[in-house]
């Protein structure tokens, strides 16, 4: 059990095993878990790309049910159809934000193509982000497909970053719509399937198996196109004022739950002698992973958002005896919390004015912190903690905070980073 995932705020029983969680776990299995020593296995337990032979290789302590409760179920949030002091505006939020990023009007038939012209990896990540809330039985196939698309992206662009005119792909100019883009992407990426993957026929749009994954991507692209057809299209200047409303809409549940979960955790985290329920849940998850790691593989803990604050508090204050080879914090606020001296191990005498930096927890080998500049809830740790590494993930998307872990290129880049020293946790 070498991988522990600690979730962030806003997770409750109703989405504990939801579509996004299933897709996230399959992407972990397709990329990071394979990189740190787990072999893919087919549905019968033999070799193949469908799943991992050890489904419990990923431990996910769930603390959401122990966190803050909105006693009116979030009804303090503004509604889209409240009484207005201005004229009605039917502009769709997601499309407004895409239009603003494109710096011009959008064509309903080529929303994804226009993103791909700037960055192929961004287009792939956008497809998976759109898909995350609808995944059902297709999650394992999407996980396998993500590896294929990432390998093709690396081949086609020379890296996972957006390509330039020198690395542009000729067939781009031939594509006229998102439907054609998906068909061509399927054809071009087919040779990059994992060794031992089923034949190209299995990967077709209409067949079973991975064809189901392609069908999910196509349905979501079609849905985005239909929404665009129904809504007013305007230049970027006409929709620029919608960005703030768009961010509010996209975070309408996350922000109040973030505030509630943070305050609940701080009020109830307890002491090392008598830890609170959230601390106990996370500690038990890490201990379960350590106990099950019979192969002696490096232990990696990935923590998103508030999960990063909890894990750091555990490793530095509640259980400094725990050993973690690599901690990956994603879209987290650990740096901000330490600046505010909110952790149990925080020492006021270590601060920027004295030129000091906080030492890493004694049992932590390596700390990687990922920040998307578009994520309003992500903060650096490098200037605060000695030895911590900050890395930027340049999605530029307004929905960045909730999208990291359902994006194939994010998982691929993280996996590649963990391999830079020869193996994860080195």
C-alpha positions in Angstrom: 0.0 0.0 0.0 2.4 2.7 -1.1 0.0 5.5 -1.8 -2.2 7.5 0.6 -4.6 10.1 -0.8 -6.0 12.7 1.7 -8.9 14.7 0.3 -9.6 18.4 0.8 -12.7 20.2 1.9 -16.3 19.7 0.8 -16.2 16.0 0.5 -19.2 14.3 2.0 -20.8 10.8 1.9 -22.8 11.6 -1.2 -19.6 12.1 -3.3 -17.2 9.8 -1.4 -17.4 7.3 -4.2 -18.7 9.5 -6.9 -17.7 9.9 -10.5 -14.8 12.3 -9.9 -13.4 10.1 -7.1 -13.5 7.0 -9.3 -11.8 8.8 -12.2 -9.2 10.2 -9.8 -8.3 6.8 -8.4 -8.1 5.2 -11.8 -5.7 8.0 -12.9 -3.6 7.3 -9.8 -3.5 3.6 -10.8 -2.6 4.3 -14.4 0.2 6.7 -13.6 1.7 7.1 -10.1 1.0 3.7 -8.7 2.5 2.0 -11.7 5.6 4.2 -11.5 6.3 3.4 -7.9 6.2 -0.4 -8.4 2.7 -1.7 -8.9 2.1 -3.7 -12.0 -1.1 -3.2 -14.1 -3.4 -6.2 -14.2 -6.4 -7.2 -16.3 -9.9 -8.0 -15.1 -8.9 -11.7 -14.5 -5.9 -10.7 -12.4 -3.4 -11.3 -15.2 -1.5 -8.7 -17.2 -3.4 -6.1 -18.9 -4.4 -2.4 -18.7 -7.8 -2.5 -16.9 -6.8 -2.1 -13.3 -4.2 -2.9 -10.7 -3.7 -6.3 -9.2 -3.9 -4.8 -5.7 -7.0 -2.6 -5.6 -6.1 -1.6 -2.0 -2.7 -0.2 -3.1 -4.4 3.2 -2.7 -5.5 4.2 0.8 -8.0 7.1 1.1 -8.8 8.1 4.7 -12.1 9.9 4.6 -12.5 12.7 7.1 -15.2 14.7 5.3 -18.1 13.2 7.4 -16.3 14.5 10.5 -16.0 18.0 9.3 -18.2 21.1 9.3 -22.0 20.8 8.6 -24.0 23.4 6.9 -27.3 23.3 8.9 -29.3 25.0 6.1 -27.6 22.9 3.5 -25.8 25.9 1.9 -29.0 27.9 1.3 -27.1 31.1 2.1 -25.5 30.8 -1.3 -27.0 33.2 -4.0 -29.2 31.5 -6.5 -29.0 32.0 -10.3 -32.6 33.2 -10.5 -32.8 35.6 -7.6 -34.6 38.9 -8.1 -32.4 41.1 -10.2 -31.5 44.8 -10.0 -30.4 44.6 -13.6 -31.5 43.0 -16.9 -31.6 39.2 -17.3 -28.3 37.6 -18.4 -28.3 34.1 -19.8 -24.7 33.8 -20.6 -23.3 30.4 -19.6 -20.5 30.6 -17.0 -18.2 27.9 -18.3 -18.5 29.1 -21.9 -17.9 32.7 -20.7 -14.7 31.7 -19.0 -13.5 29.7 -22.1 -14.3 32.7 -24.2 -12.3 35.0 -22.0 -9.3 32.6 -22.1 -9.6 32.4 -25.9 -9.5 36.2 -26.0 -12.3 36.3 -28.6 -15.6 34.7 -29.7 -16.0 31.0 -29.6 -17.2 28.6 -32.3 -19.7 26.1 -30.9 -18.3 23.3 -33.1 -14.7 23.8 -32.2 -14.4 24.7 -28.5 -11.9 21.9 -27.7 -10.0 22.4 -31.0 -9.4 26.0 -30.2 -7.9 25.0 -26.8 -5.8 22.3 -28.5 -4.3 24.9 -30.9 -2.7 26.5 -27.9 -1.9 23.4 -25.9 -2.7 19.8 -26.7 -2.3 18.8 -23.0 -4.8 21.5 -22.0 -7.3 20.1 -24.4 -6.9 16.6 -23.1 -7.2 17.8 -19.5 -10.3 19.8 -20.4 -11.9 16.7 -21.9 -11.3 14.7 -18.7 -12.4 17.6 -16.5 -15.7 17.8 -18.4 -16.1 14.0 -18.0 -15.4 13.7 -14.3 -18.9 14.1 -13.0 -20.4 11.5 -15.4 -18.0 8.6 -15.1 -19.5 5.2 -14.1 -18.2 1.9 -15.3 -15.9 3.6 -17.8 -13.5 4.8 -15.1 -10.9 2.0 -15.5 -11.0 2.4 -19.3 -10.5 6.2 -19.0 -7.6 5.6 -16.7 -5.9 3.4 -19.3 -6.8 5.8 -22.1 -5.2 8.7 -20.2 -1.8 6.9 -20.4 -2.2 6.5 -24.1 -3.1 10.1 -24.7 -0.3 11.4 -22.5 2.3 9.2 -24.4 0.9 10.5 -27.7 1.0 14.1 -26.4 4.7 13.7 -25.4 5.5 12.3 -28.8 3.6 15.0 -30.7 4.8 18.0 -28.8 8.2 16.9 -27.5 6.9 17.6 -24.0 3.7 17.9 -22.0 3.8 21.7 -22.4 1.8 23.5 -25.0 3.5 23.2 -28.4 4.8 26.0 -30.5 4.8 26.5 -34.3 7.9 24.4 -34.6 6.2 21.4 -33.1 2.7 22.0 -34.4 1.0 18.9 -35.8 0.0 19.1 -39.5 -3.3 17.4 -39.1 -4.4 20.3 -36.8 -5.1 22.4 -39.9 -7.3 19.8 -41.4 -9.6 19.5 -38.3 -12.8 21.5 -38.6 -14.8 20.5 -35.5 -14.5 18.9 -32.1 -16.0 15.7 -33.5 -13.3 15.4 -36.1 -10.7 16.3 -33.5 -11.7 13.3 -31.3 -11.9 10.9 -34.3 -8.4 12.0 -35.4 -7.0 12.0 -31.9 -8.2 8.4 -31.5 -6.5 7.3 -34.7 -3.3 9.1 -34.1 -2.9 8.0 -30.5 -3.8 4.3 -31.1 -0.2 3.2 -31.6 0.7 4.6 -28.2 -1.5 2.2 -26.2 0.3 0.4 -23.4 2.1 -2.8 -24.3 -0.4 -5.7 -24.1 -3.4 -3.5 -24.6 -6.3 -4.8 -26.8 -6.3 -4.3 -30.5 -7.3 -1.1 -32.2 -10.8 -2.5 -32.8 -11.3 -2.5 -29.1 -10.5 1.2 -29.0 -13.1 2.2 -31.6 -15.8 4.7 -30.8 -18.7 2.2 -31.0 -17.2 -1.0 -29.6 -17.0 -2.0 -25.9 -13.9 -1.8 -23.8 -12.0 1.4 -24.3 -14.5 2.4 -26.9 -16.8 3.2 -24.0 -14.2 5.7 -22.7 -14.0 7.4 -26.1 -17.8 7.5 -26.2 -17.9 9.3 -22.9 -15.4 11.9 -24.1 -17.4 12.4 -27.3 -20.7 12.8 -25.4 -19.2 15.5 -23.1 -17.8 17.3 -26.1 -21.2 17.2 -27.8 -23.0 18.5 -24.7 -20.6 21.5 -24.5 -21.3 22.2 -28.2 -25.1 22.0 -27.6 -24.9 24.4 -24.7 -22.9 26.8 -26.8 -25.5 26.6 -29.6 -28.2 27.7 -27.2 -26.4 30.7 -25.7 -25.4 34.1 -26.8 -21.9 34.4 -28.2 -19.9 37.6 -27.8 -16.4 38.9 -27.9 -14.1 38.5 -24.9 -14.7 42.1 -23.9 -18.4 41.5 -23.7 -18.0 38.5 -21.3 -15.0 39.7 -19.3 -17.2 41.1 -16.6 -18.6 37.6 -16.0 -15.3 36.2 -14.8 -15.9 37.1 -11.1 -19.5 35.7 -11.3 -18.1 32.6 -12.9 -15.6 31.9 -10.2 -18.3 32.5 -7.6 -20.5 30.0 -9.4 -17.8 27.4 -9.7 -16.9 27.7 -6.0 -20.4 28.2 -4.6 -20.2 25.0 -2.5 -16.5 24.9 -2.0 -16.0 28.2 -0.3 -18.5 27.8 2.5 -17.5 24.2 3.1 -13.8 25.3 3.1 -14.5 27.9 5.8 -16.6 25.4 7.8 -14.2 22.5 7.5 -11.2 24.6 8.4 -12.8 26.1 11.5 -14.1 22.7 12.6 -10.7 21.0 12.2 -8.9 23.8 14.1 -11.5 23.7 16.9 -11.6 19.9 17.3 -8.1 18.6 16.3 -7.2 18.0 19.9 -3.7 17.2 21.3 -1.0 14.6 20.6 -2.2 12.8 23.7 -5.9 13.1 22.7 -6.2 13.7 19.0 -9.5 14.7 17.5 -11.5 12.5 15.1 -10.1 14.0 11.8 -6.6 13.6 13.0 -7.3 10.0 14.1 -8.8 9.2 10.7 -5.8 10.4 8.7 -3.3 8.8 11.1 -5.1 5.5 10.8 -5.0 5.7 7.0 -1.2 6.3 7.0 -0.6 3.5 9.5 -2.8 1.2 7.4 -0.6 2.0 4.4 2.6 1.4 6.3 1.3 -2.0 7.7 0.3 -3.2 4.2 3.5 -2.1 2.5 5.1 -5.6 2.7 7.1 -5.0 -0.5 8.9 -2.1 1.2 8.0 0.3 -1.6 8.4 4.1 -1.0 5.3 5.5 0.8 3.8 8.5 -1.0 1.1 10.7 0.5 -0.8 13.0 -1.9 -2.9 15.6 -0.1 -5.3 18.0 -1.8 -6.2 21.5 -0.4 -7.1 21.2 3.3 -5.8 17.7 3.3 -2.3 19.1 3.0 -2.8 21.2 6.2 -4.0 18.1 8.1 -1.2 15.8 6.9 1.5 18.5 7.7 -0.1 18.9 11.2 0.0 15.1 11.7 3.7 14.7 10.6 5.0 17.7 12.4 2.9 17.7 15.7 0.6 14.8 16.3 2.7 11.9 15.0 6.3 13.0 14.1 7.3 9.4 14.4 5.6 8.5 11.2 7.8 8.0 8.2 6.7 9.3 4.7 9.1 9.1 1.8 7.3 11.7 -0.3 4.5 14.2 0.5 2.8 15.8 -2.4 0.5 18.7 -1.5 -1.8 19.9 -4.3 -3.6 23.3 -4.3 -3.0 23.5 -0.5 -2.6 26.3 2.0 0.2 24.9 4.2 2.4 27.9 3.6 -0.4 30.4 4.5 -1.3 28.4 7.6 2.3 28.5 8.8 2.6 32.2 8.1 -0.4 32.6 10.4 1.2 30.2 12.9 -1.9 27.9 13.0 -0.2 24.5 13.3 0.4 22.7 16.5 4.2 22.7 15.8 4.3 26.4 14.7 7.0 28.4 16.5 6.6 32.2 16.4 10.3 32.8 16.6 10.8 31.2 13.2 9.6 33.8 10.7 10.6 35.9 7.7 11.9 38.8 9.7 14.5 36.6 11.3 15.4 35.0 8.0 14.5 31.6 9.3 12.7 28.7 7.6 10.8 25.9 9.3 12.5 22.5 9.2 10.7 19.6 7.6 9.0 17.1 9.9 11.5 14.5 11.1 9.9 11.6 9.3 9.4 13.3 5.9 11.9 12.6 3.1 10.8 14.9 0.3 8.0 17.5 0.0 6.6 18.5 -3.4 4.0 21.3 -3.5 2.0 22.0 -6.6 0.4 25.4 -7.3 -1.8 26.4 -10.2 -1.6 30.2 -10.6 -5.3 30.2 -11.4 -6.1 28.4 -8.1 -7.2 31.0 -5.5 -6.7 28.5 -2.7 -3.1 27.4 -3.6 0.0 28.7 -1.8 3.8 28.2 -2.0 5.8 26.5 0.7 9.4 26.9 -0.5 10.0 30.3 1.1 8.6 29.0 4.4 9.9 25.5 4.8 13.5 24.4 4.4 13.8 21.8 1.7 10.2 22.0 0.3 9.9 22.2 -3.4 7.3 24.3 -5.3 6.1 23.5 -8.8 3.6 25.3 -11.0 1.0 23.5 -12.9 0.0 26.0 -15.6 -3.6 25.1 -16.5 -4.8 28.7 -16.4 -8.4 27.4 -15.8 -10.8 29.2 -13.4 -11.9 25.8 -12.1 -8.3 24.7 -11.3 -8.7 24.0 -7.6 -11.1 21.1 -8.2 -9.7 19.8 -11.4 -6.0 18.8 -10.7 -6.7 15.2 -9.9 -9.0 14.4 -12.8 -6.5 15.6 -15.4 -4.3 13.0 -17.1 -1.4 15.4 -17.9 -1.3 16.5 -14.2 -0.8 12.9 -13.2 1.8 12.3 -15.9 3.8 15.3 -14.9 3.7 14.4 -11.2 4.8 10.9 -12.0 7.6 12.1 -14.1 8.7 14.5 -11.3 8.8 11.6 -8.8 11.0 9.6 -11.1 13.6 12.4 -11.4 15.7 10.9 -8.6 15.4 7.4 -9.9 12.4 6.4 -7.8 9.6 7.9 -5.8 10.8 9.2 -2.5 14.4 9.1 -3.4 
